[in-house]
Amino acid sequence: MRVKVIANGIYDHNGRVAIGAVLDVQSIPKGWAGKVIVLDGGEAEEKTFATGQTPTGYQVKDKGRGWFVITKDGEEVTKSMRDDDVEGFDELTDEDKEAFVDLNKKD
């Protein structure tokens, strides 16, 4: 099946996979939930799992044209930032995510 990366936190043998990359995979790992969408192939069950419902907690959202924002429970909570600014956000502790969001609040 082919999936498209829609959030940071996807890695392959070369390191971090860029948002927007299209990958051919046999199955979707649980850790990829909410970070990829299924373009074609796979079972309906896998498509539901991959895309999920409204994301919960903090997520990095691609706004397009190289801009990203942090959302919490689907609502934007930070100003728009570039990829370098949000790189590694998914690996932060919950406490560090709160601090990052506090430093980068929407205007």
C-alpha positions as CSV (number, residue, x, y, z in Angstrom):
1,M,0.0,0.0,0.0
2,R,1.1,3.6,-0.5
3,V,0.9,6.1,2.4
4,K,1.6,9.8,2.5
5,V,3.4,11.3,5.6
6,I,1.3,14.1,7.1
7,A,3.2,14.7,10.4
8,N,6.7,14.5,11.9
9,G,7.7,11.4,13.7
10,I,8.1,8.9,10.8
11,Y,11.6,7.5,10.4
12,D,13.2,5.0,7.9
13,H,16.7,3.6,7.6
14,N,18.0,7.0,6.4
15,G,16.5,9.0,9.3
16,R,13.5,11.3,9.5
17,V,11.0,11.1,6.6
18,A,9.9,14.5,5.3
19,I,6.2,15.5,5.6
20,G,4.6,15.0,2.2
21,A,6.7,12.0,1.3
22,V,4.9,9.0,-0.2
23,L,6.0,5.6,1.0
24,D,5.3,2.0,-0.1
25,V,4.7,-0.2,3.0
26,Q,3.3,-3.6,3.7
27,S,1.5,-2.5,6.8
28,I,1.2,0.6,9.0
29,P,2.9,0.5,12.4
30,K,0.8,1.6,15.4
31,G,3.2,4.5,16.0
32,W,2.3,6.0,12.7
33,A,-1.4,6.5,13.6
34,G,-2.4,10.0,12.7
35,K,0.9,10.7,11.0
36,V,0.1,9.1,7.6
37,I,-2.8,8.7,5.3
38,V,-3.4,5.8,3.0
39,L,-3.4,6.7,-0.6
40,D,-4.1,3.3,-2.1
41,G,-4.1,-0.4,-1.2
42,G,-4.6,-1.9,2.2
43,E,-7.7,-2.9,4.0
44,A,-10.5,-0.6,5.1
45,E,-9.5,-1.3,8.7
46,E,-6.0,-0.1,8.1
47,K,-7.3,3.1,6.4
48,T,-9.4,3.9,9.4
49,F,-6.5,3.2,11.8
50,A,-4.1,5.4,9.8
51,T,-6.3,8.4,9.4
52,G,-8.2,8.1,12.7
53,Q,-10.7,10.6,13.9
54,T,-9.9,14.0,15.4
55,P,-6.3,13.9,16.7
56,T,-5.9,14.1,20.4
57,G,-3.1,15.7,22.3
58,Y,-0.4,17.7,20.6
59,Q,0.3,17.2,16.9
60,V,2.4,18.9,14.3
61,K,0.2,20.0,11.4
62,D,1.5,20.8,7.9
63,K,-0.2,24.0,6.8
64,G,1.4,23.9,3.3
65,R,4.1,26.0,1.6
66,G,6.7,25.1,4.3
67,W,4.6,26.3,7.3
68,F,3.7,24.1,10.3
69,V,1.6,24.7,13.5
70,I,1.1,22.8,16.7
71,T,-2.5,21.7,17.4
72,K,-4.0,20.3,20.6
73,D,-7.1,18.1,20.2
74,G,-7.4,19.4,16.6
75,E,-7.2,23.2,17.5
76,E,-4.2,25.3,16.5
77,V,-2.4,26.5,19.6
78,T,0.8,28.0,18.2
79,K,1.8,30.5,15.6
80,S,2.9,29.2,12.2
81,M,6.5,28.0,12.1
82,R,9.0,26.5,9.7
83,D,10.0,22.8,9.7
84,D,13.3,23.4,11.6
85,D,11.3,25.1,14.4
86,V,9.0,22.1,15.0
87,E,11.6,19.3,14.2
88,G,11.8,16.9,17.1
89,F,8.5,18.1,18.7
90,D,7.0,14.7,18.7
91,E,9.9,13.3,20.7
92,L,9.5,15.8,23.6
93,T,8.0,14.9,26.9
94,D,4.5,16.2,27.7
95,E,6.0,18.8,30.0
96,D,8.4,20.0,27.3
97,K,5.6,20.1,24.8
98,E,3.6,22.4,27.1
99,A,6.6,24.7,27.5
100,F,7.2,24.8,23.8
101,V,3.6,25.7,23.1
102,D,3.7,28.4,25.8
103,L,6.7,30.0,24.2
104,N,5.1,29.9,20.7
105,K,1.5,30.9,21.4
106,K,-0.6,32.4,18.7
107,D,-0.5,36.2,18.6
